[in-house]
Amino acid sequence: MSEDQGSIKSSGLSIALIVLGFLVISLLALVVFVDPITNQPDLTLTATLATGTPQPTPTGAELLPSPVVNIDGIAILGGVMALLLLAAVYREILIHRQAEKKK
């Protein structure tokens, strides 16, 4: 009976790892294929609310750069590292199964 429970736990863990792998791959695809939102806040509205008087709008030379940072590379490398970790854990599960069958 304990052998049956061990194989059920092991197969359940394998299925969970496969599902996690698909989730990581789908999140990587989301990062790669979806364009980031590049909204720049309206600085005149903020100045009006803070001081109560309308401020002149900045010209093209005075526009501030967008505060949004591109983190696609970080997200992609994190996803690849997660896939490597899942592959290593799955490999260990398979090695453990083969060692149990030899006993």
C-alpha positions in Angstrom: 0.0 0.0 0.0 2.9 2.4 0.7 4.3 1.7 -2.7 1.0 2.8 -4.3 0.9 6.0 -2.3 4.6 6.7 -3.2 3.9 6.4 -6.9 0.7 8.5 -6.6 2.7 11.2 -4.8 5.5 11.0 -7.3 3.1 11.2 -10.3 1.2 14.1 -8.7 4.5 15.9 -8.2 5.4 15.3 -11.8 2.1 16.7 -13.0 2.5 19.7 -10.7 5.9 20.4 -12.1 4.7 20.2 -15.7 1.8 22.6 -14.9 4.3 25.0 -13.3 6.5 24.8 -16.4 3.6 25.7 -18.7 2.7 28.6 -16.4 6.3 29.9 -16.5 6.4 29.5 -20.3 3.1 31.4 -20.7 4.3 34.2 -18.4 7.5 34.4 -20.5 5.4 34.7 -23.7 3.3 37.4 -22.0 6.4 39.4 -21.2 7.9 39.0 -24.7 4.8 39.6 -26.8 2.8 42.2 -24.9 3.8 45.9 -25.3 4.3 47.7 -22.0 2.1 50.6 -21.1 3.9 53.9 -21.6 1.6 56.4 -19.9 3.3 59.6 -18.7 1.5 61.4 -15.9 0.1 64.8 -16.6 2.5 67.1 -14.8 0.3 70.2 -15.1 -2.6 68.5 -13.3 -0.3 67.5 -10.5 1.1 71.0 -10.2 -2.4 72.5 -10.2 -3.6 70.2 -7.5 -0.5 70.8 -5.3 -0.4 74.6 -5.6 -3.9 75.5 -6.5 -2.8 77.7 -9.5 -2.4 76.4 -13.0 1.2 76.1 -14.1 2.4 76.6 -17.7 2.8 73.4 -19.7 6.4 72.4 -20.3 7.8 72.7 -23.8 9.4 69.9 -25.7 12.9 70.7 -24.4 11.6 70.6 -20.8 9.8 67.3 -20.9 11.0 64.8 -18.4 12.0 61.3 -19.6 9.5 58.6 -18.8 10.0 57.0 -15.4 9.0 53.6 -16.7 12.0 51.2 -16.8 12.2 48.3 -19.2 12.4 45.1 -17.2 11.8 42.6 -20.0 15.3 41.2 -19.8 15.0 40.7 -16.0 11.7 38.9 -16.4 13.0 36.7 -19.3 16.1 35.7 -17.4 14.0 34.9 -14.3 11.7 32.8 -16.3 14.6 30.9 -17.8 16.0 30.3 -14.4 12.7 29.0 -13.1 12.5 26.6 -16.1 16.0 25.3 -15.3 15.0 24.8 -11.7 11.9 22.9 -12.7 13.8 20.7 -15.1 16.4 19.9 -12.4 13.7 18.9 -9.9 11.9 16.8 -12.5 15.2 15.1 -13.4 15.7 14.2 -9.7 12.2 12.8 -9.5 12.9 10.6 -12.5 16.2 9.4 -11.0 14.4 8.7 -7.7 11.8 6.6 -9.5 14.5 4.6 -11.3 16.3 3.9 -8.1 13.1 2.7 -6.4 12.4 0.3 -9.3 15.9 -1.3 -9.0 15.3 -2.1 -5.3 
